[in-house]
């Protein structure tokens, strides 16, 4: 009789507990997609800013950063509401928790874009074309990685996301080369110290943005497969430079 009553009670609890609706998880994913789109927009504008070195472009990046912050808070609120539901399935839990982690990484990328914007704006001397061009290459690499991981998230394609995770070395290689070139310019002429410091900060923040994209790739893989990526992330950053 006791077991029968317990079974009946459990069935009643399950019946009365509100289910997480599919549209809630779907809406959460849409918010992540919108946030990713805004960050991609930032990097596209950053590429333009490096080519033209125009301040009006960098102002647009600042406005986008504020929108990204608002979205981050909205995603957290939605995800917490989903996670708090006791009828949550394993897949729904992974999706909600991964969305929170992805939004955190996206916000960090947005902040780094804002930092690069401020550094570019602070440079009073025109950035040499060859350095601006290679900085633009890093921006476009990060943008391409971000678009690919975004696409993999939308299509639930773990293999495509893994390819992004493995491609971080390309950003490191350009960063290392530029780092050494800027250091040589500083050593050759002391008047380049302030100018060079801003450029070093720029390229380090761009390299860090690439790291955050690979963090997103790890979270997306976990959301899709339920498995962590094993092994060390491919890295070849040899500068040991700490950004402020």
N, C-alpha and C positions, 0 to 999 in steps of 0.2 A: 504493500500500500504506500509506503514511504517513497519507494523508487518511482512508482506511478505518479505520485503527486509532484516529485521533483522534476520528472520528465515533462509533466504538464506545465509546471511553472516555467521551465526553460523555454518551452515552445511559446508561451505567452509573452515572455520577455523579448524573444526574437521577433515576435509579431509586432510588439509595441515599439521596438527600437527603430527609429527612422533610418532608412538606407541612404547611403551616399548615391545621389543620382548621377548618371553618366554625364549629364550636362555640366555638373559642377567641376568634375575633373577636366572635361573638355574646355570649359571656360577658363580654367586655370592655365591650361596649355596655350590657349589663345593669348592670354596676358603675357606669358613668357615669349611667345612669338613676336608680339608687339614690342616688347622690351628689346629683344634681339634686333628687330628692325631699326629701332632708334639708335642703338649702338653702332650698327652697320652704317647708318646715315652719318653718325659722328665721324667715323673713320673715312668715309667718302669725302666729307667736307674737309677733314684734316689733310687729305691728299691734295685737295684744291688749295688749301692754305699754304702748304709747303711749296707748291708750284708758283702761286701768285704772291704769297706773303702779304695778304690783304687782311686787315683787322676786322672788316665786316663779316668775313667768313668765320673767323674765330668767335665772334659774338654769337653766331647761330649755334655753334657747338656748346656754348655756355647755357643757352636756353634749352637745348636738348637734354643736357645733364640734369636739369631740374625736373623735366618730365620723366626721366629714367628713375630718379629718386622716388617720385610719387608712385610709379608703377611697382617699384620694389616693395613699398609698404602695402600696396593693394594685393600683391601676390602673397606676401606673408600672411595677411589677414585671411585670404581665401584658403591658403594651405592649412593654416591652424584650424580653421573651421572644419575642414575635411578630416584632418588627423584626429580631431576630438570625437569624431563619430565612432562609437564602439562596434559598429557593424562593418567597419572598413575591411576590405579584402587586402591581401598581400600586395597585389599589383597596384591598387589604388594608393596604398601607403607609400610604395616606392615612388609612384608618380608625384605625389604631393611633396614628399621630402626632397626628391630630386629637383622639383620646381623651385623650392626655396633655396637650395644650394646653387642652382643655375642662376637665379636672379641675383644672388649675392655676388657671384663672379661677374655677371654682366654689369652690375653697378660699379664694381671695382675697375672694370675696363673703361667704363664711361668716365670715371674720375681720372684715370690715367690719361685719357684723351684730353680732358680738361687741363691737366697739368702740362701736357705737351703744348696745348693751345697757349697757355700763359707764358711758357718758355719762348715760344716762337714770337709772341707779341713783345716780350721783354728784350729780344735781340734787336739792338739798334743798328747793327751793321747787317747788310744783306747777307744771307746765308749763301756761301759759294755754290754755284749751280751743281757741281758734281756731288757735293755733300747733300744738298737738298734733294737731288735725284735719288740718291741711295737711301736717304731717310724715307722718301716716298715709296721706295721698293719695300721697306719693312712695313709701312702702313698698308700697302696693297696686299702683302703676304698675310698679315693679320686679318685684314678684311676678308680675304678669300677663305682663310681657315674658318672664320666666324660664319661665313655664309654656308660653307660645307657642313659644319657641325649643326647649324640651324636646320639645314635641309635634311640631314640625317635624323634629327630629332622629330621633324615633321613626318618623315616617312618611316620612322622606327627602324632605320637601317644601321645596325650596329657596326657592320663592316666599313661603311663610309665614315662613321665617326672614328673608328680605330685608325683609319688612314690619316685623319687630322692629328690624332694623338702622336702618331709616328713622325709627323712632318715638322715638328718644332725646331729641329736642327737648322732648317733653312733660315729661320729668323735669327738664330744665334750666330750663324756664320757671317751674315751681313753686319750684325751688331758688333761682333769682335773686330772685324776689319775696320769699320768706321771708328770704333773706340780708339784703336791704335793710330789711325790717321789723325784724329782730332788731338790726341795726346802729343803727337809729333809736331803739330801746328802750334800748340801751346809752348812746347819746349823750344821751338825755333824763334818765337817772338813773345815776349812777356805781355805785350799789349793784347794778345789773344786769350789771356787767362779768363776774364769775365765772360767773353763771347763763347770760348770753348767750354766753360763750365755749364752754360745753358744748353749747349748742344749735347754734352755728355748726359745731362739730365733727361733731355728729350729722348735720346736713343735708348737709354736704360729703361725709361718708362714704356717705350714701345716694345722692348724685349719682354718686360714684365706683363704687358697686355697679352703677348703671345702665350706666356705661361698660364694666364687665366683662361685663355681659350682651350688649352689642353686640359685644364681642370674641369671645364664644362664638358669636354669630350668624355672624361671619366664618369661624370655624373649621368650623362645621357646613356652611356653604355650600361650603367647599373640600372637605370630606369627601364631600359629595354629588355635586358637579359637577366637581371637579378644577380649578376656576377661582377666582381671587381676585376679591373684590368690587372693582370699579374706582370711582374717584371719592372725594371727601372725605366723611367721615361727617357727617351733619347735626348741628350743635352750635350752642347759643346760650347757653353759660355765659359770663356777662360779669363774674363776680365776681373772677376772678384770685386766688382765695383758696387757700392751700396748707394742706392738712390735716396735722396732726402725728400 
